Structure formats: C-alpha cells, structure tokens
Amino acid sequence: MSAVQAEESELELSSIARNLDEAVSVYASSGGNIYVVDQGRNRFVKFDRDGARLDSLGRLGSGDYRFDQPTDIDATNDLKIYVSDRQNKRIQVYDRRLQYLSTVQLPRRAGEREFTPSVLSVNRSGELFFFDEDRYRVYRFGGNGRYENHFDARSEADVRNLTGLIALDDLFLADPDQQVIHRMSSNGTYLGFIDHAAPLKGLDAYNDKIWVLGNDSVHVYTKAGRFLHQFVFESEQEIIDLAIYGRHIYFLGYNTLFKAERKRIEQ
C-alpha cells in the first residue's frame, strides 16, 4: 500500500547517552529499559529510560559472554535477552541479570547447521525469528528454544537484505533495496507490503503500529499499511535506528543515544 498524505509534526532530539562506538541497534523493553548494541566494543549496554547506564555485557571473543560483531538485540520484557552474534555465527540468550542461558543452534533437520544472523525479533508468544543474511532465510524457534521451521525470503519476496524485522501476529520485514516493508505469515506466506518509497533504515512496533525510520523522518503505519503520521526531525549525526516506548522515541546515532517526546497519534 502506498503512503498518502497524513498529519505531520516535528520532534526535538536531545542526547541522553554518549561515547558509544559504532552503535548499530537500539531496543526498548516493555519495562522501559533501553538496550544498545555497541558494535565497536563488541558489547551491549543497558540504560534506563533517561539514558543512565545500568549495565553492559561483552567484549571481543567467542566465549559465552563475548561477541564478534553483534548486530541486533531483542530484550523482550527484560526476562530474556537475545543477541545476534554475527561473526561467531550464533544467537546468544541471557537472563535479566545478564547471566548466560543458551546459544541458539540449528538442528540437522533444518538442512544447515551454520548461519549468519542479522536482524531478529521475538513475538508475544516468545517465538524467536531471525534473518540469515548468507542464505536469505528467516528461521523460527518456539518459546521453548526449539527449531520450528524456516522459509526462503529471497524466493518469496526477492529479499536479500533487511534493516529490520518485527514479529507480531505476522512478520514485517524492512527491505531497503526495494523500499518496502513485506508482510508475511510466520510460515512464510506472502500477505502484502507497505510501499515506503523512501530510505528504510530502521523498524519498530508499538501499540500495534509500525514505525519506520528514514533519513530525517519517522513514518507510522497501521499493520494493514495505512499511513497515519509523519514525524520529522533534524540531527547533525546520522540516525541509524529507533525504538519506541510510551510517549518517547529513542534515536540511535553511531556514538550517541537521543530521546524525543512525541505527540499522540490520532487513528
């Protein structure tokens, strides 16, 4: 569905955390904690909603508490934290105290044992979905940590690169090459798309709405693809990802975390 004219409002960004090093992903938990993947230091950092640092985990390596080029994070409701550990070709799982729980691995029946994870998302039922950027596959694991199924996103929608993945009742895949957000079932059935027709840099979901980051704006859509609102902003630093919590939008630059208060969106 193509975007149409909708209400527009401006955002004022304020920096709340600095000294990040090649940060690549930000996530806001349902408890209001903010998690940032600080790729330059091979770690993730946990902040409170005002940007005060609470904890961090990781450094370069291949052990249970180390990463090599982490790319994405989903901290669910703070009870389980999933991290894409790209170069180590795995996904690591931690508890709320940042204690190691497990490593996501593919069984033989998945056809391949090795994968290169990029974006990931956990739905309300605790199911994990992630994109393997080498084989263009989306994998699904149940809340018990067991492999369920996968589908080939390239054959289904010519997907070769994703800048975001959101798992709700259906999956929303941010495709920056085609400039669309593909909507697919958890089994890979193609359900349609949102034609964003602009740079597609980040993706989040909040209150069952889809929030899309562009170069200097955030577009908000319904799950069906209806364009609701556009927020515009200015920043001297390139913004690469976003996360929504309550009345605030968190914006991530390569070395700074920003916060902006938003207006309520009319349906």
C-alpha positions in Angstrom: 0.0 0.0 0.0 1.4 3.4 -0.9 1.8 6.2 1.6 -0.6 9.1 1.3 -0.7 12.5 2.9 -1.0 12.3 6.7 -0.6 14.6 9.7 3.0 15.8 10.3 4.7 17.0 13.5 8.2 17.9 14.5 10.5 16.2 17.0 13.2 17.8 19.1 16.1 15.3 19.8 18.1 15.6 23.0 21.2 13.4 23.6 20.9 11.2 26.7 24.0 8.9 26.3 27.3 9.5 24.5 30.6 7.7 23.9 29.2 4.8 22.1 31.4 3.2 19.5 29.8 2.2 16.1 26.4 1.5 17.7 24.1 -0.3 15.3 20.8 -1.2 17.1 18.5 0.0 19.9 15.7 -1.7 21.7 13.1 -0.5 24.2 11.8 -3.2 26.6 8.3 -3.3 27.9 9.8 -2.3 31.3 11.2 0.9 29.9 14.8 -0.1 29.7 16.8 0.8 26.6 19.4 -1.6 25.1 22.0 -0.6 22.6 24.3 -2.8 20.6 27.7 -1.1 20.8 29.4 -3.0 17.9 32.7 -1.2 18.1 33.3 -2.6 21.6 31.5 -5.9 20.9 29.0 -5.5 23.7 25.5 -4.3 24.5 24.7 -1.6 27.0 21.6 -1.3 29.2 20.2 2.2 30.0 17.2 3.4 31.9 14.6 5.4 30.1 16.5 8.7 30.8 19.9 7.4 29.5 21.6 6.5 32.8 23.8 3.5 32.2 22.6 0.4 34.2 24.9 -2.4 33.0 26.8 -3.8 30.0 28.0 -7.1 28.7 30.6 -8.3 26.2 33.9 -7.8 24.6 35.7 -9.3 21.6 35.8 -13.1 21.7 33.9 -16.3 21.3 33.1 -17.4 24.8 29.6 -17.3 26.4 29.9 -13.6 27.5 31.8 -12.4 24.4 30.8 -11.3 20.9 32.3 -10.7 17.5 30.4 -8.1 15.6 27.0 -8.2 17.3 24.2 -6.8 15.1 20.8 -6.8 16.8 19.1 -7.3 20.2 15.6 -8.1 21.5 15.3 -7.9 25.3 11.6 -8.9 25.3 10.3 -7.9 28.8 13.8 -7.9 30.3 13.5 -11.5 31.3 15.2 -12.9 28.2 17.8 -11.0 26.1 18.6 -12.3 22.6 21.7 -11.0 20.8 22.7 -11.7 17.1 26.4 -12.5 17.3 27.2 -12.2 13.6 30.8 -13.3 13.2 30.5 -16.1 15.8 27.5 -17.2 13.7 25.2 -17.7 16.6 22.5 -16.1 18.8 23.2 -15.8 22.5 20.5 -15.7 25.1 20.8 -14.1 28.6 18.6 -13.5 31.6 17.7 -10.2 33.3 20.8 -10.4 35.4 22.8 -10.8 32.2 23.7 -14.4 33.0 24.2 -16.7 30.1 21.3 -19.0 29.4 21.8 -20.7 26.0 23.0 -20.5 22.4 20.5 -20.8 19.5 21.7 -23.6 17.2 20.2 -25.2 14.1 19.4 -28.9 14.2 20.3 -31.2 11.3 16.7 -31.3 10.2 17.0 -27.6 9.3 19.2 -28.5 6.4 22.1 -26.4 7.6 23.9 -26.1 10.9 25.7 -22.8 10.3 24.0 -19.4 9.9 24.9 -15.7 9.9 22.3 -13.8 11.9 21.5 -10.2 11.4 18.1 -8.8 12.5 15.9 -10.7 15.0 12.6 -10.3 16.8 10.7 -12.1 19.5 6.8 -12.1 19.4 4.4 -12.0 22.3 4.3 -15.8 22.4 8.1 -15.9 22.9 8.9 -17.2 19.4 12.2 -16.1 18.0 12.6 -15.1 14.3 15.9 -14.1 12.7 17.3 -13.5 9.3 20.3 -15.5 8.0 22.0 -13.0 5.7 24.0 -15.7 3.9 21.1 -17.8 2.8 18.4 -15.2 2.9 16.3 -17.4 5.2 14.0 -16.4 8.1 14.2 -19.0 10.9 11.6 -19.6 13.6 12.2 -21.0 17.0 9.5 -21.8 19.6 9.3 -20.3 23.1 11.0 -23.5 24.3 14.0 -22.7 22.2 13.4 -25.5 19.6 13.6 -25.0 15.9 10.2 -24.9 14.2 10.7 -24.0 10.6 12.2 -21.6 8.1 11.4 -20.0 4.7 13.5 -18.6 1.9 12.8 -14.8 1.9 14.6 -14.4 -1.5 12.3 -16.9 -3.3 9.2 -15.5 -1.6 9.8 -11.8 -2.0 13.3 -11.3 -3.6 14.6 -10.2 -0.1 18.4 -10.0 0.0 19.0 -7.5 2.8 17.0 -6.4 5.8 17.3 -3.4 8.1 14.6 -4.5 10.4 12.4 -7.5 11.4 9.3 -7.2 13.6 7.4 -10.3 14.8 3.8 -9.6 15.7 0.9 -11.9 14.7 2.6 -11.6 11.3 6.1 -10.7 10.3 7.2 -7.3 8.9 10.5 -7.3 7.0 12.1 -3.9 6.2 13.7 -4.3 2.7 15.9 -1.2 2.0 16.7 -2.4 -1.6 13.0 -2.5 -2.7 12.0 0.3 -0.2 9.1 -1.8 1.0 8.0 -3.5 4.2 7.0 -7.0 3.4 4.2 -8.6 5.5 4.5 -12.4 5.8 3.0 -15.1 7.9 5.2 -16.9 10.4 5.4 -19.8 7.9 6.4 -17.5 5.0 3.2 -16.9 3.2 3.3 -13.6 1.5 0.5 -11.3 2.7 1.3 -7.9 1.1 3.6 -4.9 1.6 3.8 -1.4 2.7 5.3 0.8 0.0 7.5 3.2 1.9 9.2 4.7 -1.2 12.0 6.3 0.9 15.2 5.3 2.7 14.3 2.5 5.1 16.8 2.5 7.9 15.1 1.1 11.0 11.8 -0.5 12.1 9.9 -0.9 15.4 6.4 -1.7 16.5 4.4 -0.1 19.4 0.7 -0.3 20.2 0.3 -2.5 17.1 1.6 0.2 14.8 4.6 0.0 12.6 7.2 2.8 13.0 9.7 3.3 10.1 12.9 5.3 10.3 14.1 7.3 7.3 16.9 9.9 6.9 15.1 12.7 8.7 11.6 11.3 9.5 9.6 8.6 11.1 6.5 7.3 9.4 3.8 5.5 11.3 1.5 2.8 9.7 -1.2 0.5 10.8 -0.4 -3.2 10.4 -2.6 -3.1 7.3 -0.4 -0.5 5.8 -2.5 2.7 6.3 -0.3 5.8 6.7 -1.1 7.5 10.0 1.5 10.1 10.8 4.9 11.5 9.9 7.4 12.9 12.5 10.2 15.0 11.1 13.5 15.8 12.9 16.9 17.3 12.4 20.2 15.8 13.6 23.8 16.6 12.9 24.6 13.0 13.4 23.3 10.2 11.1 20.4 8.3 12.8 20.5 4.6 12.1 17.9 3.0 14.3 14.9 3.8 16.5 12.9 2.4 19.4 9.5 3.4 20.8 8.5 3.5 24.5 5.4 5.3 25.7 5.4 9.0 24.6 9.1 8.8 23.6 11.1 7.8 20.6 14.7 6.8 21.1 17.1 7.5 18.2 20.5 5.9 17.8 23.5 7.5 16.2 26.8 5.8 15.8 28.1 7.3 19.1 25.0 8.9 20.7 21.6 7.9 22.0 18.9 10.5 21.6 15.4 10.9 23.0 12.4 12.8 21.7 8.9 13.3 23.1 6.2 12.7 20.6 2.6 13.8 20.3 -0.3 11.3 20.4 -1.3 9.8 17.1 -4.9 10.1 16.1 -6.4 6.9 14.5 
